[in-house]
């Protein structure tokens, strides 16, 4: 949907600004396709980073719990 909207706006702008040749429309379409590809790639990398951050947070919480238990055991001795 987003790609369609972007492409529609670009093509409309080309048509309203003057005669758009087939090659200029293709050029604009290629730019839109490249932008769409880069956005999908960035989203994929962001999702991976989020997953890794969640894993790190879980490890941190487990480590904190283990330290707390060790500290409590040491206090009872």
mmJSON file of the N, C-alpha and C atoms, coordinates in Angstrom:
{"data_MODEL":{"atom_site":{
"group_PDB":["ATOM","ATOM","ATOM","ATOM","ATOM","ATOM","ATOM","ATOM","ATOM","ATOM","ATOM","ATOM","ATOM","ATOM","ATOM","ATOM","ATOM","ATOM","ATOM","ATOM","ATOM","ATOM","ATOM","ATOM","ATOM","ATOM","ATOM","ATOM","ATOM","ATOM","ATOM","ATOM","ATOM","ATOM","ATOM","ATOM","ATOM","ATOM","ATOM","ATOM","ATOM","ATOM","ATOM","ATOM","ATOM","ATOM","ATOM","ATOM","ATOM","ATOM","ATOM","ATOM","ATOM","ATOM","ATOM","ATOM","ATOM","ATOM","ATOM","ATOM","ATOM","ATOM","ATOM","ATOM","ATOM","ATOM","ATOM","ATOM","ATOM","ATOM","ATOM","ATOM","ATOM","ATOM","ATOM","ATOM","ATOM","ATOM","ATOM","ATOM","ATOM","ATOM","ATOM","ATOM","ATOM","ATOM","ATOM","ATOM","ATOM","ATOM","ATOM","ATOM","ATOM","ATOM","ATOM","ATOM","ATOM","ATOM","ATOM","ATOM","ATOM","ATOM","ATOM","ATOM","ATOM","ATOM","ATOM","ATOM","ATOM","ATOM","ATOM","ATOM","ATOM","ATOM","ATOM","ATOM","ATOM","ATOM","ATOM","ATOM","ATOM","ATOM","ATOM","ATOM","ATOM","ATOM","ATOM","ATOM","ATOM","ATOM","ATOM","ATOM","ATOM","ATOM","ATOM","ATOM","ATOM","ATOM","ATOM","ATOM","ATOM","ATOM","ATOM","ATOM","ATOM","ATOM","ATOM","ATOM","ATOM","ATOM","ATOM","ATOM","ATOM","ATOM","ATOM","ATOM","ATOM","ATOM","ATOM","ATOM","ATOM","ATOM","ATOM","ATOM","ATOM","ATOM","ATOM","ATOM","ATOM","ATOM","ATOM","ATOM","ATOM","ATOM","ATOM","ATOM","ATOM","ATOM","ATOM","ATOM","ATOM","ATOM","ATOM","ATOM","ATOM","ATOM","ATOM","ATOM","ATOM","ATOM","ATOM","ATOM","ATOM","ATOM","ATOM","ATOM","ATOM","ATOM","ATOM","ATOM","ATOM","ATOM","ATOM","ATOM","ATOM","ATOM","ATOM","ATOM","ATOM","ATOM","ATOM","ATOM","ATOM","ATOM","ATOM","ATOM","ATOM","ATOM","ATOM","ATOM","ATOM","ATOM","ATOM","ATOM","ATOM","ATOM","ATOM","ATOM","ATOM","ATOM","ATOM"],
"id":[1,2,3,4,5,6,7,8,9,10,11,12,13,14,15,16,17,18,19,20,21,22,23,24,25,26,27,28,29,30,31,32,33,34,35,36,37,38,39,40,41,42,43,44,45,46,47,48,49,50,51,52,53,54,55,56,57,58,59,60,61,62,63,64,65,66,67,68,69,70,71,72,73,74,75,76,77,78,79,80,81,82,83,84,85,86,87,88,89,90,91,92,93,94,95,96,97,98,99,100,101,102,103,104,105,106,107,108,109,110,111,112,113,114,115,116,117,118,119,120,121,122,123,124,125,126,127,128,129,130,131,132,133,134,135,136,137,138,139,140,141,142,143,144,145,146,147,148,149,150,151,152,153,154,155,156,157,158,159,160,161,162,163,164,165,166,167,168,169,170,171,172,173,174,175,176,177,178,179,180,181,182,183,184,185,186,187,188,189,190,191,192,193,194,195,196,197,198,199,200,201,202,203,204,205,206,207,208,209,210,211,212,213,214,215,216,217,218,219,220,221,222,223,224,225,226,227,228,229,230,231],
"type_symbol":["N","C","C","N","C","C","N","C","C","N","C","C","N","C","C","N","C","C","N","C","C","N","C","C","N","C","C","N","C","C","N","C","C","N","C","C","N","C","C","N","C","C","N","C","C","N","C","C","N","C","C","N","C","C","N","C","C","N","C","C","N","C","C","N","C","C","N","C","C","N","C","C","N","C","C","N","C","C","N","C","C","N","C","C","N","C","C","N","C","C","N","C","C","N","C","C","N","C","C","N","C","C","N","C","C","N","C","C","N","C","C","N","C","C","N","C","C","N","C","C","N","C","C","N","C","C","N","C","C","N","C","C","N","C","C","N","C","C","N","C","C","N","C","C","N","C","C","N","C","C","N","C","C","N","C","C","N","C","C","N","C","C","N","C","C","N","C","C","N","C","C","N","C","C","N","C","C","N","C","C","N","C","C","N","C","C","N","C","C","N","C","C","N","C","C","N","C","C","N","C","C","N","C","C","N","C","C","N","C","C","N","C","C","N","C","C","N","C","C","N","C","C","N","C","C","N","C","C","N","C","C"],
"label_atom_id":["N","CA","C","N","CA","C","N","CA","C","N","CA","C","N","CA","C","N","CA","C","N","CA","C","N","CA","C","N","CA","C","N","CA","C","N","CA","C","N","CA","C","N","CA","C","N","CA","C","N","CA","C","N","CA","C","N","CA","C","N","CA","C","N","CA","C","N","CA","C","N","CA","C","N","CA","C","N","CA","C","N","CA","C","N","CA","C","N","CA","C","N","CA","C","N","CA","C","N","CA","C","N","CA","C","N","CA","C","N","CA","C","N","CA","C","N","CA","C","N","CA","C","N","CA","C","N","CA","C","N","CA","C","N","CA","C","N","CA","C","N","CA","C","N","CA","C","N","CA","C","N","CA","C","N","CA","C","N","CA","C","N","CA","C","N","CA","C","N","CA","C","N","CA","C","N","CA","C","N","CA","C","N","CA","C","N","CA","C","N","CA","C","N","CA","C","N","CA","C","N","CA","C","N","CA","C","N","CA","C","N","CA","C","N","CA","C","N","CA","C","N","CA","C","N","CA","C","N","CA","C","N","CA","C","N","CA","C","N","CA","C","N","CA","C","N","CA","C","N","CA","C","N","CA","C","N","CA","C","N","CA","C","N","CA","C","N","CA","C"],
"label_alt_id":[null,null,null,null,null,null,null,null,null,null,null,null,null,null,null,null,null,null,null,null,null,null,null,null,null,null,null,null,null,null,null,null,null,null,null,null,null,null,null,null,null,null,null,null,null,null,null,null,null,null,null,null,null,null,null,null,null,null,null,null,null,null,null,null,null,null,null,null,null,null,null,null,null,null,null,null,null,null,null,null,null,null,null,null,null,null,null,null,null,null,null,null,null,null,null,null,null,null,null,null,null,null,null,null,null,null,null,null,null,null,null,null,null,null,null,null,null,null,null,null,null,null,null,null,null,null,null,null,null,null,null,null,null,null,null,null,null,null,null,null,null,null,null,null,null,null,null,null,null,null,null,null,null,null,null,null,null,null,null,null,null,null,null,null,null,null,null,null,null,null,null,null,null,null,null,null,null,null,null,null,null,null,null,null,null,null,null,null,null,null,null,null,null,null,null,null,null,null,null,null,null,null,null,null,null,null,null,null,null,null,null,null,null,null,null,null,null,null,null,null,null,null,null,null,null,null,null,null,null,null,null],
"label_comp_id":["UNK","UNK","UNK","UNK","UNK","UNK","UNK","UNK","UNK","UNK","UNK","UNK","UNK","UNK","UNK","UNK","UNK","UNK","UNK","UNK","UNK","UNK","UNK","UNK","UNK","UNK","UNK","UNK","UNK","UNK","UNK","UNK","UNK","UNK","UNK","UNK","UNK","UNK","UNK","UNK","UNK","UNK","UNK","UNK","UNK","UNK","UNK","UNK","UNK","UNK","UNK","UNK","UNK","UNK","UNK","UNK","UNK","UNK","UNK","UNK","UNK","UNK","UNK","UNK","UNK","UNK","UNK","UNK","UNK","UNK","UNK","UNK","UNK","UNK","UNK","UNK","UNK","UNK","UNK","UNK","UNK","UNK","UNK","UNK","UNK","UNK","UNK","UNK","UNK","UNK","UNK","UNK","UNK","UNK","UNK","UNK","UNK","UNK","UNK","UNK","UNK","UNK","UNK","UNK","UNK","UNK","UNK","UNK","UNK","UNK","UNK","UNK","UNK","UNK","UNK","UNK","UNK","UNK","UNK","UNK","UNK","UNK","UNK","UNK","UNK","UNK","UNK","UNK","UNK","UNK","UNK","UNK","UNK","UNK","UNK","UNK","UNK","UNK","UNK","UNK","UNK","UNK","UNK","UNK","UNK","UNK","UNK","UNK","UNK","UNK","UNK","UNK","UNK","UNK","UNK","UNK","UNK","UNK","UNK","UNK","UNK","UNK","UNK","UNK","UNK","UNK","UNK","UNK","UNK","UNK","UNK","UNK","UNK","UNK","UNK","UNK","UNK","UNK","UNK","UNK","UNK","UNK","UNK","UNK","UNK","UNK","UNK","UNK","UNK","UNK","UNK","UNK","UNK","UNK","UNK","UNK","UNK","UNK","UNK","UNK","UNK","UNK","UNK","UNK","UNK","UNK","UNK","UNK","UNK","UNK","UNK","UNK","UNK","UNK","UNK","UNK","UNK","UNK","UNK","UNK","UNK","UNK","UNK","UNK","UNK","UNK","UNK","UNK","UNK","UNK","UNK"],
"label_asym_id":["A","A","A","A","A","A","A","A","A","A","A","A","A","A","A","A","A","A","A","A","A","A","A","A","A","A","A","A","A","A","A","A","A","A","A","A","A","A","A","A","A","A","A","A","A","A","A","A","A","A","A","A","A","A","A","A","A","A","A","A","A","A","A","A","A","A","A","A","A","A","A","A","A","A","A","A","A","A","A","A","A","A","A","A","A","A","A","A","A","A","A","A","A","A","A","A","A","A","A","A","A","A","A","A","A","A","A","A","A","A","A","A","A","A","A","A","A","A","A","A","A","A","A","A","A","A","A","A","A","A","A","A","A","A","A","A","A","A","A","A","A","A","A","A","A","A","A","A","A","A","A","A","A","A","A","A","A","A","A","A","A","A","A","A","A","A","A","A","A","A","A","A","A","A","A","A","A","A","A","A","A","A","A","A","A","A","A","A","A","A","A","A","A","A","A","A","A","A","A","A","A","A","A","A","A","A","A","A","A","A","A","A","A","A","A","A","A","A","A","A","A","A","A","A","A","A","A","A","A","A","A"],
"label_entity_id":["1","1","1","1","1","1","1","1","1","1","1","1","1","1","1","1","1","1","1","1","1","1","1","1","1","1","1","1","1","1","1","1","1","1","1","1","1","1","1","1","1","1","1","1","1","1","1","1","1","1","1","1","1","1","1","1","1","1","1","1","1","1","1","1","1","1","1","1","1","1","1","1","1","1","1","1","1","1","1","1","1","1","1","1","1","1","1","1","1","1","1","1","1","1","1","1","1","1","1","1","1","1","1","1","1","1","1","1","1","1","1","1","1","1","1","1","1","1","1","1","1","1","1","1","1","1","1","1","1","1","1","1","1","1","1","1","1","1","1","1","1","1","1","1","1","1","1","1","1","1","1","1","1","1","1","1","1","1","1","1","1","1","1","1","1","1","1","1","1","1","1","1","1","1","1","1","1","1","1","1","1","1","1","1","1","1","1","1","1","1","1","1","1","1","1","1","1","1","1","1","1","1","1","1","1","1","1","1","1","1","1","1","1","1","1","1","1","1","1","1","1","1","1","1","1","1","1","1","1","1","1"],
"label_seq_id":[1,1,1,2,2,2,3,3,3,4,4,4,5,5,5,6,6,6,7,7,7,8,8,8,9,9,9,10,10,10,11,11,11,12,12,12,13,13,13,14,14,14,15,15,15,16,16,16,17,17,17,18,18,18,19,19,19,20,20,20,21,21,21,22,22,22,23,23,23,24,24,24,25,25,25,26,26,26,27,27,27,28,28,28,29,29,29,30,30,30,31,31,31,32,32,32,33,33,33,34,34,34,35,35,35,36,36,36,37,37,37,38,38,38,39,39,39,40,40,40,41,41,41,42,42,42,43,43,43,44,44,44,45,45,45,46,46,46,47,47,47,48,48,48,49,49,49,50,50,50,51,51,51,52,52,52,53,53,53,54,54,54,55,55,55,56,56,56,57,57,57,58,58,58,59,59,59,60,60,60,61,61,61,62,62,62,63,63,63,64,64,64,65,65,65,66,66,66,67,67,67,68,68,68,69,69,69,70,70,70,71,71,71,72,72,72,73,73,73,74,74,74,75,75,75,76,76,76,77,77,77],
"pdbx_PDB_ins_code":[null,null,null,null,null,null,null,null,null,null,null,null,null,null,null,null,null,null,null,null,null,null,null,null,null,null,null,null,null,null,null,null,null,null,null,null,null,null,null,null,null,null,null,null,null,null,null,null,null,null,null,null,null,null,null,null,null,null,null,null,null,null,null,null,null,null,null,null,null,null,null,null,null,null,null,null,null,null,null,null,null,null,null,null,null,null,null,null,null,null,null,null,null,null,null,null,null,null,null,null,null,null,null,null,null,null,null,null,null,null,null,null,null,null,null,null,null,null,null,null,null,null,null,null,null,null,null,null,null,null,null,null,null,null,null,null,null,null,null,null,null,null,null,null,null,null,null,null,null,null,null,null,null,null,null,null,null,null,null,null,null,null,null,null,null,null,null,null,null,null,null,null,null,null,null,null,null,null,null,null,null,null,null,null,null,null,null,null,null,null,null,null,null,null,null,null,null,null,null,null,null,null,null,null,null,null,null,null,null,null,null,null,null,null,null,null,null,null,null,null,null,null,null,null,null,null,null,null,null,null,null],
"Cartn_x":[0.83,0.0,0.873,1.882,2.764,3.533,3.984,4.715,3.819,2.574,1.628,1.379,1.208,0.963,2.16,3.362,4.568,4.718,4.521,4.638,3.582,2.373,1.296,1.62,2.141,2.481,3.6,4.589,5.718,5.273,4.506,4.03,3.103,2.227,1.34,2.138,3.168,4.013,4.702,5.175,5.821,4.837,3.655,2.652,2.219,2.013,1.574,2.663,3.911,4.997,5.347,4.817,5.097,5.013,5.458,5.421,6.433,5.952,6.829,7.098,8.342,8.679,8.633,8.587,8.548,9.795,10.926,12.168,12.182,11.611,11.586,10.633,9.526,8.598,9.27,10.003,10.726,11.785,12.444,13.467,12.867,11.724,11.038,10.587,10.087,9.656,10.84,11.982,13.186,13.61,13.523,13.859,12.904,11.626,10.626,10.871,11.212,11.5,12.715,13.74,14.944,14.655,13.854,13.484,12.679,11.785,10.987,11.873,12.847,13.764,14.588,15.084,15.89,15.06,13.81,12.937,12.67,12.444,12.212,13.454,14.613,15.882,16.087,15.797,15.949,14.987,13.77,12.801,13.271,13.819,14.331,15.469,16.385,17.499,17.016,16.009,15.468,14.813,14.109,13.483,14.536,15.617,16.701,17.354,17.569,18.162,17.251,15.961,15.012,15.048,15.114,15.167,16.423,17.55,18.803,18.76,18.16,18.043,17.163,16.098,15.236,15.973,16.764,17.561,18.553,19.212,20.179,19.487,18.309,17.562,17.178,16.75,16.399,17.614,18.765,19.991,20.346,20.218,20.525,19.626,18.357,17.419,17.74,18.103,18.469,19.731,20.701,21.945,21.684,20.85,20.524,19.842,18.943,18.255,19.245,20.182,21.186,22.063,22.461,23.268,22.498,21.237,20.412,20.297,20.1,20.013,21.335,22.439,23.753,23.986,23.615,23.779,22.948,21.724,20.854,21.429,21.945,22.56,23.768,24.56,25.744,25.356,24.263,23.819,23.327,22.792,22.309,23.417,24.598,25.709,26.311],
"Cartn_y":[-1.182,0.0,1.244,1.229,2.383,2.596,1.51,1.581,2.134,1.661,2.123,3.612,4.071,5.494,6.335,5.876,6.617,6.69,5.563,5.518,6.401,6.36,7.187,8.668,9.065,10.467,10.916,10.086,10.429,10.511,9.532,9.532,10.716,11.005,12.163,13.455,13.573,14.765,14.903,13.792,13.829,14.244,13.704,14.015,15.467,15.955,17.343,18.348,17.966,18.9,18.973,18.128,18.152,16.759,16.636,15.337,14.397,13.273,12.272,11.194,10.968,9.917,8.578,7.544,6.199,5.934,6.426,6.184,6.923,8.115,8.838,8.172,7.631,6.904,5.64,4.956,3.759,4.119,5.234,5.675,5.936,6.594,6.875,5.567,4.653,3.355,2.599,2.659,2.008,2.607,3.934,4.589,4.167,4.078,3.656,2.21,1.364,-0.035,-0.158,0.631,0.604,1.099,2.153,2.671,1.634,0.946,-0.093,-1.239,-1.628,-2.705,-2.318,-1.083,-0.631,-0.542,-0.12,-0.048,-1.439,-2.403,-3.779,-4.334,-4.019,-4.465,-3.842,-2.568,-1.879,-2.453,-2.755,-3.344,-4.709,-5.489,-6.806,-6.687,-5.762,-5.565,-5.045,-4.191,-3.671,-4.784,-5.662,-6.791,-7.715,-7.947,-8.782,-8.124,-6.821,-6.101,-6.155,-6.048,-6.122,-7.506,-8.544,-9.907,-10.119,-9.623,-9.762,-8.973,-7.807,-7.007,-7.713,-8.349,-9.087,-10.272,-10.964,-12.079,-11.589,-10.474,-9.922,-9.509,-8.957,-8.554,-9.763,-10.838,-12.054,-12.627,-12.643,-13.132,-12.268,-10.976,-10.05,-10.294,-10.503,-10.747,-12.056,-13.103,-14.384,-14.229,-13.493,-13.28,-12.5,-11.494,-10.699,-11.561,-12.42,-13.305,-14.262,-14.796,-15.701,-14.963,-13.749,-12.969,-12.66,-12.335,-12.053,-13.279,-14.451,-15.68,-15.968,-15.76,-15.986,-15.026,-13.792,-12.796,-13.163,-13.572,-13.954,-15.159,-16.129,-17.301,-16.879,-15.975,-15.516,-14.754,-14.047,-13.275,-14.217,-15.379,-16.306,-17.108,-17.122,-17.893,-17.202],
"Cartn_z":[0.0,0.0,0.0,0.846,0.946,-0.357,-0.929,-2.19,-3.291,-3.329,-4.336,-4.197,-2.965,-2.715,-3.142,-2.783,-3.147,-4.66,-5.313,-6.763,-7.424,-6.912,-7.468,-7.346,-6.195,-6.004,-6.935,-7.087,-7.952,-9.407,-9.842,-11.224,-11.473,-10.511,-10.652,-10.765,-9.966,-10.021,-11.358,-11.895,-13.215,-14.297,-14.254,-15.272,-15.175,-13.962,-13.782,-14.128,-13.985,-14.263,-15.741,-16.54,-17.974,-18.543,-19.741,-20.406,-19.756,-19.351,-18.753,-19.79,-20.059,-21.0,-20.291,-21.07,-20.502,-19.677,-20.149,-19.414,-18.08,-18.03,-16.75,-15.769,-16.267,-15.39,-14.871,-15.738,-15.295,-14.267,-14.49,-13.55,-12.18,-12.169,-10.908,-10.257,-11.055,-10.521,-9.923,-10.601,-10.079,-8.746,-8.647,-7.379,-6.276,-6.603,-5.613,-5.196,-6.149,-5.824,-4.916,-5.202,-4.379,-2.964,-2.852,-1.532,-0.758,-1.442,-0.808,-0.321,-1.129,-0.752,0.471,0.459,1.595,2.866,2.746,3.919,4.484,3.613,4.067,4.745,4.193,4.777,6.159,6.28,7.57,8.607,8.185,9.104,9.59,8.691,9.054,10.071,9.828,10.754,12.108,12.098,13.358,14.168,13.483,14.185,14.802,14.069,14.589,15.805,15.734,16.859,18.076,17.863,18.972,19.617,18.79,19.312,20.153,19.646,20.396,21.703,21.688,22.903,23.936,23.471,24.396,25.009,24.208,24.736,25.784,25.496,26.44,27.736,27.626,28.812,29.65,29.005,29.736,30.471,29.806,30.449,31.646,31.465,32.549,33.758,33.507,34.61,35.323,34.554,35.18,36.024,35.501,36.252,37.527,37.444,38.631,39.687,39.252,40.196,40.856,40.094,40.667,41.677,41.368,42.305,43.583,43.44,44.619,45.516,44.906,45.705,46.409,45.7,46.308,47.462,47.288,48.334,49.566,49.358,50.487,51.227,50.469,51.114,51.941,51.426,52.133,53.413,53.375,54.527,55.657,55.308,56.322,56.974,56.386,56.943,58.13],
"occupancy":[1.0,1.0,1.0,1.0,1.0,1.0,1.0,1.0,1.0,1.0,1.0,1.0,1.0,1.0,1.0,1.0,1.0,1.0,1.0,1.0,1.0,1.0,1.0,1.0,1.0,1.0,1.0,1.0,1.0,1.0,1.0,1.0,1.0,1.0,1.0,1.0,1.0,1.0,1.0,1.0,1.0,1.0,1.0,1.0,1.0,1.0,1.0,1.0,1.0,1.0,1.0,1.0,1.0,1.0,1.0,1.0,1.0,1.0,1.0,1.0,1.0,1.0,1.0,1.0,1.0,1.0,1.0,1.0,1.0,1.0,1.0,1.0,1.0,1.0,1.0,1.0,1.0,1.0,1.0,1.0,1.0,1.0,1.0,1.0,1.0,1.0,1.0,1.0,1.0,1.0,1.0,1.0,1.0,1.0,1.0,1.0,1.0,1.0,1.0,1.0,1.0,1.0,1.0,1.0,1.0,1.0,1.0,1.0,1.0,1.0,1.0,1.0,1.0,1.0,1.0,1.0,1.0,1.0,1.0,1.0,1.0,1.0,1.0,1.0,1.0,1.0,1.0,1.0,1.0,1.0,1.0,1.0,1.0,1.0,1.0,1.0,1.0,1.0,1.0,1.0,1.0,1.0,1.0,1.0,1.0,1.0,1.0,1.0,1.0,1.0,1.0,1.0,1.0,1.0,1.0,1.0,1.0,1.0,1.0,1.0,1.0,1.0,1.0,1.0,1.0,1.0,1.0,1.0,1.0,1.0,1.0,1.0,1.0,1.0,1.0,1.0,1.0,1.0,1.0,1.0,1.0,1.0,1.0,1.0,1.0,1.0,1.0,1.0,1.0,1.0,1.0,1.0,1.0,1.0,1.0,1.0,1.0,1.0,1.0,1.0,1.0,1.0,1.0,1.0,1.0,1.0,1.0,1.0,1.0,1.0,1.0,1.0,1.0,1.0,1.0,1.0,1.0,1.0,1.0,1.0,1.0,1.0,1.0,1.0,1.0,1.0,1.0,1.0,1.0,1.0,1.0],
"B_iso_or_equiv":[0.0,0.0,0.0,0.0,0.0,0.0,0.0,0.0,0.0,0.0,0.0,0.0,0.0,0.0,0.0,0.0,0.0,0.0,0.0,0.0,0.0,0.0,0.0,0.0,0.0,0.0,0.0,0.0,0.0,0.0,0.0,0.0,0.0,0.0,0.0,0.0,0.0,0.0,0.0,0.0,0.0,0.0,0.0,0.0,0.0,0.0,0.0,0.0,0.0,0.0,0.0,0.0,0.0,0.0,0.0,0.0,0.0,0.0,0.0,0.0,0.0,0.0,0.0,0.0,0.0,0.0,0.0,0.0,0.0,0.0,0.0,0.0,0.0,0.0,0.0,0.0,0.0,0.0,0.0,0.0,0.0,0.0,0.0,0.0,0.0,0.0,0.0,0.0,0.0,0.0,0.0,0.0,0.0,0.0,0.0,0.0,0.0,0.0,0.0,0.0,0.0,0.0,0.0,0.0,0.0,0.0,0.0,0.0,0.0,0.0,0.0,0.0,0.0,0.0,0.0,0.0,0.0,0.0,0.0,0.0,0.0,0.0,0.0,0.0,0.0,0.0,0.0,0.0,0.0,0.0,0.0,0.0,0.0,0.0,0.0,0.0,0.0,0.0,0.0,0.0,0.0,0.0,0.0,0.0,0.0,0.0,0.0,0.0,0.0,0.0,0.0,0.0,0.0,0.0,0.0,0.0,0.0,0.0,0.0,0.0,0.0,0.0,0.0,0.0,0.0,0.0,0.0,0.0,0.0,0.0,0.0,0.0,0.0,0.0,0.0,0.0,0.0,0.0,0.0,0.0,0.0,0.0,0.0,0.0,0.0,0.0,0.0,0.0,0.0,0.0,0.0,0.0,0.0,0.0,0.0,0.0,0.0,0.0,0.0,0.0,0.0,0.0,0.0,0.0,0.0,0.0,0.0,0.0,0.0,0.0,0.0,0.0,0.0,0.0,0.0,0.0,0.0,0.0,0.0,0.0,0.0,0.0,0.0,0.0,0.0,0.0,0.0,0.0,0.0,0.0,0.0],
"pdbx_formal_charge":[null,null,null,null,null,null,null,null,null,null,null,null,null,null,null,null,null,null,null,null,null,null,null,null,null,null,null,null,null,null,null,null,null,null,null,null,null,null,null,null,null,null,null,null,null,null,null,null,null,null,null,null,null,null,null,null,null,null,null,null,null,null,null,null,null,null,null,null,null,null,null,null,null,null,null,null,null,null,null,null,null,null,null,null,null,null,null,null,null,null,null,null,null,null,null,null,null,null,null,null,null,null,null,null,null,null,null,null,null,null,null,null,null,null,null,null,null,null,null,null,null,null,null,null,null,null,null,null,null,null,null,null,null,null,null,null,null,null,null,null,null,null,null,null,null,null,null,null,null,null,null,null,null,null,null,null,null,null,null,null,null,null,null,null,null,null,null,null,null,null,null,null,null,null,null,null,null,null,null,null,null,null,null,null,null,null,null,null,null,null,null,null,null,null,null,null,null,null,null,null,null,null,null,null,null,null,null,null,null,null,null,null,null,null,null,null,null,null,null,null,null,null,null,null,null,null,null,null,null,null,null],
"auth_seq_id":[1,1,1,2,2,2,3,3,3,4,4,4,5,5,5,6,6,6,7,7,7,8,8,8,9,9,9,10,10,10,11,11,11,12,12,12,13,13,13,14,14,14,15,15,15,16,16,16,17,17,17,18,18,18,19,19,19,20,20,20,21,21,21,22,22,22,23,23,23,24,24,24,25,25,25,26,26,26,27,27,27,28,28,28,29,29,29,30,30,30,31,31,31,32,32,32,33,33,33,34,34,34,35,35,35,36,36,36,37,37,37,38,38,38,39,39,39,40,40,40,41,41,41,42,42,42,43,43,43,44,44,44,45,45,45,46,46,46,47,47,47,48,48,48,49,49,49,50,50,50,51,51,51,52,52,52,53,53,53,54,54,54,55,55,55,56,56,56,57,57,57,58,58,58,59,59,59,60,60,60,61,61,61,62,62,62,63,63,63,64,64,64,65,65,65,66,66,66,67,67,67,68,68,68,69,69,69,70,70,70,71,71,71,72,72,72,73,73,73,74,74,74,75,75,75,76,76,76,77,77,77],
"auth_comp_id":["UNK","UNK","UNK","UNK","UNK","UNK","UNK","UNK","UNK","UNK","UNK","UNK","UNK","UNK","UNK","UNK","UNK","UNK","UNK","UNK","UNK","UNK","UNK","UNK","UNK","UNK","UNK","UNK","UNK","UNK","UNK","UNK","UNK","UNK","UNK","UNK","UNK","UNK","UNK","UNK","UNK","UNK","UNK","UNK","UNK","UNK","UNK","UNK","UNK","UNK","UNK","UNK","UNK","UNK","UNK","UNK","UNK","UNK","UNK","UNK","UNK","UNK","UNK","UNK","UNK","UNK","UNK","UNK","UNK","UNK","UNK","UNK","UNK","UNK","UNK","UNK","UNK","UNK","UNK","UNK","UNK","UNK","UNK","UNK","UNK","UNK","UNK","UNK","UNK","UNK","UNK","UNK","UNK","UNK","UNK","UNK","UNK","UNK","UNK","UNK","UNK","UNK","UNK","UNK","UNK","UNK","UNK","UNK","UNK","UNK","UNK","UNK","UNK","UNK","UNK","UNK","UNK","UNK","UNK","UNK","UNK","UNK","UNK","UNK","UNK","UNK","UNK","UNK","UNK","UNK","UNK","UNK","UNK","UNK","UNK","UNK","UNK","UNK","UNK","UNK","UNK","UNK","UNK","UNK","UNK","UNK","UNK","UNK","UNK","UNK","UNK","UNK","UNK","UNK","UNK","UNK","UNK","UNK","UNK","UNK","UNK","UNK","UNK","UNK","UNK","UNK","UNK","UNK","UNK","UNK","UNK","UNK","UNK","UNK","UNK","UNK","UNK","UNK","UNK","UNK","UNK","UNK","UNK","UNK","UNK","UNK","UNK","UNK","UNK","UNK","UNK","UNK","UNK","UNK","UNK","UNK","UNK","UNK","UNK","UNK","UNK","UNK","UNK","UNK","UNK","UNK","UNK","UNK","UNK","UNK","UNK","UNK","UNK","UNK","UNK","UNK","UNK","UNK","UNK","UNK","UNK","UNK","UNK","UNK","UNK","UNK","UNK","UNK","UNK","UNK","UNK"],
"auth_asym_id":["A","A","A","A","A","A","A","A","A","A","A","A","A","A","A","A","A","A","A","A","A","A","A","A","A","A","A","A","A","A","A","A","A","A","A","A","A","A","A","A","A","A","A","A","A","A","A","A","A","A","A","A","A","A","A","A","A","A","A","A","A","A","A","A","A","A","A","A","A","A","A","A","A","A","A","A","A","A","A","A","A","A","A","A","A","A","A","A","A","A","A","A","A","A","A","A","A","A","A","A","A","A","A","A","A","A","A","A","A","A","A","A","A","A","A","A","A","A","A","A","A","A","A","A","A","A","A","A","A","A","A","A","A","A","A","A","A","A","A","A","A","A","A","A","A","A","A","A","A","A","A","A","A","A","A","A","A","A","A","A","A","A","A","A","A","A","A","A","A","A","A","A","A","A","A","A","A","A","A","A","A","A","A","A","A","A","A","A","A","A","A","A","A","A","A","A","A","A","A","A","A","A","A","A","A","A","A","A","A","A","A","A","A","A","A","A","A","A","A","A","A","A","A","A","A","A","A","A","A","A","A"],
"auth_atom_id":["N","CA","C","N","CA","C","N","CA","C","N","CA","C","N","CA","C","N","CA","C","N","CA","C","N","CA","C","N","CA","C","N","CA","C","N","CA","C","N","CA","C","N","CA","C","N","CA","C","N","CA","C","N","CA","C","N","CA","C","N","CA","C","N","CA","C","N","CA","C","N","CA","C","N","CA","C","N","CA","C","N","CA","C","N","CA","C","N","CA","C","N","CA","C","N","CA","C","N","CA","C","N","CA","C","N","CA","C","N","CA","C","N","CA","C","N","CA","C","N","CA","C","N","CA","C","N","CA","C","N","CA","C","N","CA","C","N","CA","C","N","CA","C","N","CA","C","N","CA","C","N","CA","C","N","CA","C","N","CA","C","N","CA","C","N","CA","C","N","CA","C","N","CA","C","N","CA","C","N","CA","C","N","CA","C","N","CA","C","N","CA","C","N","CA","C","N","CA","C","N","CA","C","N","CA","C","N","CA","C","N","CA","C","N","CA","C","N","CA","C","N","CA","C","N","CA","C","N","CA","C","N","CA","C","N","CA","C","N","CA","C","N","CA","C","N","CA","C","N","CA","C","N","CA","C","N","CA","C","N","CA","C","N","CA","C","N","CA","C"],
"pdbx_PDB_model_num":[1,1,1,1,1,1,1,1,1,1,1,1,1,1,1,1,1,1,1,1,1,1,1,1,1,1,1,1,1,1,1,1,1,1,1,1,1,1,1,1,1,1,1,1,1,1,1,1,1,1,1,1,1,1,1,1,1,1,1,1,1,1,1,1,1,1,1,1,1,1,1,1,1,1,1,1,1,1,1,1,1,1,1,1,1,1,1,1,1,1,1,1,1,1,1,1,1,1,1,1,1,1,1,1,1,1,1,1,1,1,1,1,1,1,1,1,1,1,1,1,1,1,1,1,1,1,1,1,1,1,1,1,1,1,1,1,1,1,1,1,1,1,1,1,1,1,1,1,1,1,1,1,1,1,1,1,1,1,1,1,1,1,1,1,1,1,1,1,1,1,1,1,1,1,1,1,1,1,1,1,1,1,1,1,1,1,1,1,1,1,1,1,1,1,1,1,1,1,1,1,1,1,1,1,1,1,1,1,1,1,1,1,1,1,1,1,1,1,1,1,1,1,1,1,1,1,1,1,1,1,1]
}}}
